[in-house]
């Protein structure tokens, strides 16, 4: 029987690209522990749903995670991708202390050190 985890591969791919937006898909796959093909499928889904933008830079891709994007489930209304990634990095930015743009943009592309260690 396959073991389950609390966080999906989509979240792992997204948080990896948030921390290191210039990684090759092969490198993302290795960090997440899934195949390169699965990583490509997930990236395509994240792009299609508006959570990620892929920009060609020379022979490589650069990824931009849209940290302000809302979570999909109705019971998580008002929560953003950035807040989830921020909390996974070991930070808890209470709503009262940070406006929506501030809390969704961890260090303006530079994520906290805990997330960069993935």
Secondary structure in CASP SS format (residue, H / E / C, confidence):
PFRMAT SS
TARGET T0000
AUTHOR 0000-0000-0000
METHOD secondary structure of the structure
MODEL  1
X C 1.00
X C 1.00
X C 1.00
X C 1.00
X C 1.00
X C 1.00
X C 1.00
X C 1.00
X H 1.00
X H 1.00
X H 1.00
X H 1.00
X H 1.00
X H 1.00
X H 1.00
X H 1.00
X H 1.00
X H 1.00
X H 1.00
X C 1.00
X C 1.00
X C 1.00
X C 1.00
X C 1.00
X H 1.00
X H 1.00
X H 1.00
X H 1.00
X H 1.00
X H 1.00
X H 1.00
X H 1.00
X C 1.00
X C 1.00
X C 1.00
X H 1.00
X H 1.00
X H 1.00
X H 1.00
X H 1.00
X H 1.00
X H 1.00
X H 1.00
X H 1.00
X H 1.00
X H 1.00
X H 1.00
X H 1.00
X C 1.00
X C 1.00
X C 1.00
X E 1.00
X E 1.00
X E 1.00
X E 1.00
X E 1.00
X E 1.00
X C 1.00
X C 1.00
X E 1.00
X E 1.00
X E 1.00
X E 1.00
X E 1.00
X E 1.00
X C 1.00
X C 1.00
X C 1.00
X C 1.00
X E 1.00
X C 1.00
X C 1.00
X C 1.00
X H 1.00
X H 1.00
X H 1.00
X C 1.00
X C 1.00
X C 1.00
X E 1.00
X H 1.00
X H 1.00
X H 1.00
X H 1.00
X H 1.00
X H 1.00
X H 1.00
X H 1.00
X C 1.00
X C 1.00
X C 1.00
X C 1.00
X C 1.00
X C 1.00
X C 1.00
X C 1.00
X C 1.00
X C 1.00
X C 1.00
X H 1.00
X H 1.00
X H 1.00
X H 1.00
X C 1.00
X C 1.00
X H 1.00
X H 1.00
X H 1.00
X H 1.00
X C 1.00
X C 1.00
X C 1.00
X H 1.00
X H 1.00
X H 1.00
X H 1.00
X C 1.00
X C 1.00
END
